[in-house]
Amino acid sequence: MKTDSGLAACVAAAASLGAALIHFAVLPAHWQEWPASGVFFGLVAVFQLGWAVVMPVRPHAAVLAAGIVVNLGAIALWVFSRSAGVPFGPHAGGPEEIRAAGVGAVVLETAVVIGVVWTWFRGQGGDAVSGVTSAIVLAGTGAVVAAIVAIGVASGLDHGTHAPGGEHVDHEHPATVVPPRDLQVTRPPAGPPPAESPHGHDDDHSHR
């Protein structure tokens, strides 16, 4: 039988896994825009993935503290970059676009922080939770995390199909436009030259 602190640790781990998947999805686009940004997202994703594995089995103080610091830092950086803009990089000084991938990652990181705080303050003991309650909470958590990850990954991959300047990358060649046949102008064939009037010829002789 699980305790509420152990259940909170599992919820935090699931949320961390979801945030890692979203960060892996947006990594190529950020690498294309700025390699340093791609490295940052890769490091955050790797940490969140590893932390999700360690948290349920070893919820020690160092693990809990690392989860709070990294996720709060990621949340703060996202808020700052969407409000004031980061002071360096290709988008320095300008707020970045708010996309579903970033919002989803922030929601999951917030859930990580809440789960860690709950686990930390409740300690290793906590109140016992029945198996049915644990199953319901874990199933609900899995469904919510999966939905957020699906939306975030789709948004991240869609962002990856756009060039750094915001233009859509189209790998297909444009088709040649041929006007319809009924719009093409057809000139009538030229007719024979007009015949010379015999009266006009007589008048010409009369003036000589």
C-alpha positions as CSV (number, residue, x, y, z in Angstrom):
1,M,0.0,0.0,0.0
2,K,1.4,3.4,-1.0
3,T,1.5,6.5,1.1
4,D,0.4,9.9,-0.1
5,S,4.1,11.1,-0.3
6,G,5.0,8.1,-2.4
7,L,2.1,8.7,-4.7
8,A,3.1,12.4,-5.0
9,A,6.6,11.2,-6.0
10,C,5.2,9.0,-8.7
11,V,3.0,11.9,-10.0
12,A,6.0,14.2,-10.1
13,A,8.1,11.6,-11.9
14,A,5.4,11.2,-14.6
15,A,5.2,14.9,-15.1
16,S,9.0,15.1,-15.4
17,L,8.9,12.4,-18.0
18,G,6.3,14.3,-20.0
19,A,8.3,17.5,-19.8
20,A,11.4,15.7,-21.0
21,L,9.5,14.3,-24.0
22,I,8.3,17.8,-25.0
23,H,11.8,19.2,-24.7
24,F,13.2,16.4,-26.9
25,A,10.6,17.2,-29.5
26,V,11.4,21.0,-29.7
27,L,15.2,20.4,-29.5
28,P,15.8,20.2,-33.3
29,A,14.0,23.5,-34.0
30,H,15.9,25.3,-31.2
31,W,19.2,23.8,-32.5
32,Q,18.4,25.1,-36.0
33,E,17.7,28.6,-34.7
34,W,20.7,28.6,-32.2
35,P,22.9,25.6,-31.4
36,A,23.4,26.8,-27.8
37,S,19.7,26.8,-27.2
38,G,19.5,23.3,-28.6
39,V,22.2,22.2,-26.2
40,F,20.3,23.8,-23.3
41,F,17.1,22.0,-24.1
42,G,18.9,18.7,-24.6
43,L,20.5,19.0,-21.1
44,V,17.2,19.9,-19.5
45,A,15.5,17.0,-21.2
46,V,18.2,14.5,-20.2
47,F,18.0,15.7,-16.6
48,Q,14.2,15.5,-16.5
49,L,14.3,12.0,-18.0
50,G,16.9,10.7,-15.5
51,W,15.2,12.5,-12.6
52,A,11.9,10.8,-13.5
53,V,13.6,7.4,-13.2
54,V,15.3,8.1,-9.9
55,M,12.6,10.0,-8.1
56,P,10.1,7.2,-7.3
57,V,12.8,4.8,-5.9
58,R,15.2,7.3,-4.2
59,P,13.4,10.4,-3.1
60,H,16.3,11.7,-1.1
61,A,16.8,15.4,-0.2
62,A,19.3,16.0,-2.9
63,V,17.0,14.5,-5.6
64,L,14.1,16.6,-4.3
65,A,16.2,19.8,-4.2
66,A,17.5,19.2,-7.7
67,G,14.0,18.7,-9.0
68,I,12.8,21.9,-7.5
69,V,15.8,24.0,-8.6
70,V,15.9,22.8,-12.3
71,N,12.2,22.9,-12.9
72,L,11.7,26.3,-11.2
73,G,14.6,27.6,-13.2
74,A,13.1,26.3,-16.4
75,I,9.7,27.9,-15.6
76,A,11.3,31.2,-14.7
77,L,13.3,31.2,-17.9
78,W,10.2,30.5,-20.0
79,V,8.3,33.3,-18.3
80,F,11.1,35.8,-18.8
81,S,11.7,34.9,-22.4
82,R,8.0,35.3,-23.2
83,S,7.7,38.6,-21.4
84,A,10.9,40.6,-21.5
85,G,12.9,38.4,-23.8
86,V,16.3,36.9,-23.1
87,P,19.3,39.3,-23.4
88,F,21.3,37.1,-25.7
89,G,20.9,34.9,-28.7
90,P,19.2,35.5,-32.1
91,H,16.0,36.7,-30.4
92,A,17.7,38.9,-27.8
93,G,15.6,41.7,-26.4
94,G,12.3,40.6,-27.9
95,P,9.6,38.4,-26.4
96,E,9.3,35.0,-28.0
97,E,6.1,33.4,-29.3
98,I,3.9,31.5,-26.8
99,R,3.3,28.1,-28.2
100,A,1.5,25.0,-26.9
101,A,4.8,23.1,-26.4
102,G,6.1,25.7,-24.0
103,V,2.9,26.0,-22.1
104,G,2.6,22.2,-21.8
105,A,6.2,21.9,-20.5
106,V,5.5,24.7,-17.9
107,V,2.3,23.0,-16.7
108,L,4.2,19.7,-16.3
109,E,7.1,21.3,-14.6
110,T,4.8,23.1,-12.2
111,A,3.3,19.7,-11.3
112,V,6.8,18.4,-10.7
113,V,7.5,21.2,-8.2
114,I,4.1,20.6,-6.4
115,G,4.7,16.9,-6.2
116,V,8.3,17.4,-4.9
117,V,7.1,19.9,-2.2
118,W,4.4,17.5,-1.1
119,T,6.8,14.6,-0.9
120,W,9.4,16.7,1.0
121,F,7.0,18.0,3.6
122,R,5.2,14.7,4.1
123,G,8.4,12.8,4.4
124,Q,8.8,9.1,4.0
125,G,5.8,8.4,6.2
126,G,2.6,10.1,5.2
127,D,-0.9,8.8,5.2
128,A,-1.6,5.4,3.7
129,V,-3.5,5.4,0.4
130,S,-5.6,2.4,-0.7
131,G,-4.7,0.5,-3.9
132,V,-7.9,1.7,-5.6
133,T,-7.1,5.3,-4.9
134,S,-3.6,4.9,-6.0
135,A,-4.7,3.3,-9.3
136,I,-7.2,6.1,-10.0
137,V,-4.7,8.8,-9.3
138,L,-2.0,7.2,-11.4
139,A,-4.3,6.4,-14.2
140,G,-5.6,10.0,-14.2
141,T,-2.1,11.3,-14.1
142,G,-1.0,9.2,-17.0
143,A,-4.0,10.3,-19.1
144,V,-3.4,14.0,-18.4
145,V,0.3,13.8,-19.0
146,A,-0.2,11.8,-22.2
147,A,-2.6,14.4,-23.5
148,I,-0.3,17.3,-22.6
149,V,2.6,15.5,-24.2
150,A,0.7,14.8,-27.4
151,I,-0.3,18.4,-27.8
152,G,3.2,19.7,-26.9
153,V,5.0,17.3,-29.2
154,A,2.7,18.1,-32.1
155,S,3.3,21.8,-31.5
156,G,7.1,21.3,-31.2
157,L,7.3,19.3,-34.4
158,D,5.1,21.8,-36.3
159,H,7.5,24.6,-35.1
160,G,10.3,22.5,-36.5
161,T,8.9,22.6,-40.0
162,H,9.3,26.4,-40.0
163,A,12.5,28.1,-40.9
164,P,14.2,30.4,-38.3
165,G,12.8,33.4,-40.0
166,G,9.3,32.1,-39.5
167,E,8.7,31.0,-43.1
168,H,7.3,27.6,-43.7
169,V,9.8,25.1,-45.2
170,D,8.3,23.6,-48.3
171,H,10.4,20.8,-49.8
172,E,8.1,20.3,-52.8
173,H,8.7,22.2,-56.1
174,P,5.9,24.6,-57.1
175,A,3.7,23.4,-59.9
176,T,3.7,25.3,-63.2
177,V,0.4,27.1,-63.6
178,V,-1.2,26.6,-67.0
179,P,-4.1,28.9,-67.9
180,P,-7.3,27.2,-69.0
181,R,-7.9,26.7,-72.7
182,D,-11.0,28.8,-72.7
183,L,-9.0,31.8,-71.4
184,Q,-6.4,31.7,-74.1
185,V,-6.9,34.4,-76.8
186,T,-7.0,33.0,-80.4
187,R,-6.4,35.5,-83.2
188,P,-8.5,35.0,-86.4
189,P,-6.5,34.1,-89.6
190,A,-5.6,37.0,-91.7
191,G,-7.8,37.3,-94.8
192,P,-6.8,38.2,-98.4
193,P,-6.0,41.9,-99.2
194,P,-9.0,43.9,-100.4
195,A,-9.4,44.2,-104.1
196,E,-8.7,47.5,-105.9
197,S,-11.8,49.4,-106.9
198,P,-12.1,49.9,-110.7
199,H,-13.6,53.4,-110.2
200,G,-10.7,54.4,-108.1
201,H,-8.3,53.4,-111.0
202,D,-10.3,55.5,-113.5
203,D,-10.2,58.5,-111.3
204,D,-6.4,58.1,-111.1
205,H,-6.0,58.3,-114.8
206,S,-8.3,61.4,-115.1
207,H,-5.9,63.5,-113.0
208,R,-2.8,62.8,-114.9
